[in-house]
Amino acid sequence: MAVKIQTASGLIEISNEVIATVVGGAATDVFGIVGMASKNQIKDNINEILRKENYSRGVVVRQEENEIAVDVYTIISYGTKISEVSRNIQEKVKYNLESMLGITAHSVNVFVQGVRVLPED
């Protein structure tokens, strides 16, 4: 499935993998995020952090008319305020989708799949 945008010049189709890469990159740049998690951890039998090439496993994109709804599955660092980190993810994802792809996100839902303790450097 792809997001379709009708313009005066024609139709633009953006695949969900592209949107997932933009969303995953935006989410992992936020302070307090350890990484992306799989949306189906039991089905995928994955209890690890997703790499860039697998961001589509941790992002669900649904098109609703000319806007999209995005679900982001994350792993958050222990000791950070979950509500603040989640709000920062929502703002950054909405901004990146608008500035990079020209897509308005109707909603960005953040699901915390786990909390990890990071080793001190």
C-alpha positions as a Markdown table, in Angstrom:
| # | Residue | x | y | z |
|---|---|---|---|---|
| 1 | Met | 0.0 | 0.0 | 0.0 |
| 2 | Ala | 1.2 | 3.5 | -0.7 |
| 3 | Val | 0.0 | 7.0 | 0.2 |
| 4 | Lys | -1.4 | 8.8 | -2.8 |
| 5 | Ile | -1.4 | 12.5 | -3.2 |
| 6 | Gln | -3.2 | 14.2 | -6.0 |
| 7 | Thr | -1.5 | 17.4 | -7.3 |
| 8 | Ala | -2.2 | 19.7 | -10.3 |
| 9 | Ser | 0.6 | 18.0 | -12.2 |
| 10 | Gly | -0.5 | 14.4 | -11.5 |
| 11 | Leu | -0.5 | 11.7 | -8.9 |
| 12 | Ile | 2.3 | 11.1 | -6.4 |
| 13 | Glu | 2.6 | 7.7 | -4.7 |
| 14 | Ile | 4.9 | 7.3 | -1.6 |
| 15 | Ser | 5.4 | 3.8 | -0.4 |
| 16 | Asn | 4.9 | 2.9 | 3.3 |
| 17 | Glu | 8.6 | 1.8 | 3.5 |
| 18 | Val | 9.7 | 5.4 | 2.7 |
| 19 | Ile | 7.3 | 6.8 | 5.3 |
| 20 | Ala | 8.5 | 4.2 | 7.8 |
| 21 | Thr | 12.1 | 5.2 | 7.2 |
| 22 | Val | 11.4 | 8.9 | 7.7 |
| 23 | Val | 9.3 | 8.2 | 10.8 |
| 24 | Gly | 11.9 | 5.8 | 12.3 |
| 25 | Gly | 14.8 | 8.2 | 11.6 |
| 26 | Ala | 12.9 | 11.0 | 13.3 |
| 27 | Ala | 11.9 | 8.9 | 16.3 |
| 28 | Thr | 15.4 | 7.5 | 16.9 |
| 29 | Asp | 16.9 | 11.1 | 16.8 |
| 30 | Val | 14.9 | 12.0 | 19.9 |
| 31 | Phe | 16.7 | 12.1 | 23.2 |
| 32 | Gly | 15.6 | 9.2 | 25.4 |
| 33 | Ile | 14.9 | 6.7 | 22.6 |
| 34 | Val | 17.0 | 3.5 | 22.6 |
| 35 | Gly | 15.5 | 2.4 | 19.3 |
| 36 | Met | 12.5 | 1.1 | 17.4 |
| 37 | Ala | 10.7 | -2.1 | 18.3 |
| 38 | Ser | 8.7 | -4.6 | 16.3 |
| 39 | Lys | 5.0 | -4.1 | 16.4 |
| 40 | Asn | 4.5 | -7.9 | 16.6 |
| 41 | Gln | 7.2 | -8.9 | 19.0 |
| 42 | Ile | 5.6 | -12.3 | 19.8 |
| 43 | Lys | 4.8 | -13.1 | 16.1 |
| 44 | Asp | 8.2 | -12.0 | 14.9 |
| 45 | Asn | 9.9 | -13.5 | 17.9 |
| 46 | Ile | 12.1 | -10.4 | 18.1 |
| 47 | Asn | 13.0 | -8.8 | 21.3 |
| 48 | Glu | 15.7 | -6.6 | 19.9 |
| 49 | Ile | 16.1 | -3.1 | 18.6 |
| 50 | Leu | 15.3 | -2.7 | 14.9 |
| 51 | Arg | 18.0 | -1.4 | 12.5 |
| 52 | Lys | 17.3 | 1.2 | 9.8 |
| 53 | Glu | 16.5 | -1.3 | 7.2 |
| 54 | Asn | 13.7 | -2.8 | 9.4 |
| 55 | Tyr | 12.0 | 0.4 | 10.5 |
| 56 | Ser | 8.9 | -0.7 | 8.6 |
| 57 | Arg | 8.4 | -3.5 | 11.2 |
| 58 | Gly | 8.0 | -0.9 | 13.9 |
| 59 | Val | 5.8 | 1.7 | 12.1 |
| 60 | Val | 2.2 | 1.3 | 10.9 |
| 61 | Val | 0.9 | 3.8 | 8.4 |
| 62 | Arg | -2.8 | 4.2 | 7.6 |
| 63 | Gln | -4.1 | 6.7 | 5.0 |
| 64 | Glu | -7.2 | 8.7 | 6.0 |
| 65 | Glu | -8.3 | 10.9 | 3.0 |
| 66 | Asn | -5.4 | 13.4 | 2.5 |
| 67 | Glu | -3.8 | 12.8 | 5.8 |
| 68 | Ile | -2.2 | 9.8 | 7.4 |
| 69 | Ala | -2.2 | 8.2 | 10.9 |
| 70 | Val | 1.1 | 6.7 | 12.1 |
| 71 | Asp | 1.8 | 4.2 | 14.9 |
| 72 | Val | 5.4 | 4.2 | 16.2 |
| 73 | Tyr | 6.6 | 1.3 | 18.4 |
| 74 | Thr | 9.6 | 2.3 | 20.5 |
| 75 | Ile | 12.0 | 1.3 | 23.3 |
| 76 | Ile | 12.7 | 4.1 | 25.7 |
| 77 | Ser | 15.8 | 4.6 | 27.9 |
| 78 | Tyr | 15.4 | 4.0 | 31.6 |
| 79 | Gly | 15.3 | 7.2 | 33.7 |
| 80 | Thr | 13.6 | 9.4 | 31.1 |
| 81 | Lys | 10.1 | 10.8 | 31.4 |
| 82 | Ile | 8.0 | 8.6 | 29.0 |
| 83 | Ser | 5.3 | 11.3 | 28.4 |
| 84 | Glu | 7.9 | 13.9 | 27.5 |
| 85 | Val | 9.9 | 11.6 | 25.2 |
| 86 | Ser | 6.6 | 10.5 | 23.5 |
| 87 | Arg | 5.5 | 14.1 | 22.9 |
| 88 | Asn | 8.9 | 14.9 | 21.4 |
| 89 | Ile | 8.5 | 11.9 | 19.1 |
| 90 | Gln | 5.1 | 13.1 | 18.0 |
| 91 | Glu | 6.3 | 16.6 | 17.2 |
| 92 | Lys | 9.5 | 15.5 | 15.4 |
| 93 | Val | 7.6 | 12.9 | 13.3 |
| 94 | Lys | 4.9 | 15.4 | 12.3 |
| 95 | Tyr | 7.5 | 18.0 | 11.4 |
| 96 | Asn | 9.7 | 15.6 | 9.3 |
| 97 | Leu | 6.8 | 14.2 | 7.4 |
| 98 | Glu | 5.6 | 17.7 | 6.5 |
| 99 | Ser | 9.0 | 19.0 | 5.6 |
| 100 | Met | 10.5 | 16.0 | 3.8 |
| 101 | Leu | 7.4 | 14.4 | 2.1 |
| 102 | Gly | 4.7 | 17.1 | 2.2 |
| 103 | Ile | 2.4 | 14.7 | 4.1 |
| 104 | Thr | 0.2 | 15.9 | 7.0 |
| 105 | Ala | 0.0 | 13.4 | 9.8 |
| 106 | His | -3.4 | 13.5 | 11.4 |
| 107 | Ser | -2.2 | 11.5 | 14.4 |
| 108 | Val | 1.1 | 10.0 | 15.7 |
| 109 | Asn | 0.5 | 7.3 | 18.2 |
| 110 | Val | 3.5 | 6.2 | 20.3 |
| 111 | Phe | 3.6 | 2.8 | 21.8 |
| 112 | Val | 6.3 | 2.0 | 24.3 |
| 113 | Gln | 7.3 | -1.7 | 23.9 |
| 114 | Gly | 10.0 | -1.7 | 26.5 |
| 115 | Val | 12.4 | 0.2 | 28.7 |
| 116 | Arg | 16.2 | -0.4 | 28.6 |
| 117 | Val | 18.9 | 0.5 | 31.0 |
| 118 | Leu | 21.8 | 2.0 | 29.0 |
| 119 | Pro | 25.4 | 1.3 | 30.1 |
| 120 | Glu | 27.2 | 4.4 | 31.3 |
| 121 | Asp | 30.1 | 5.6 | 29.3 |
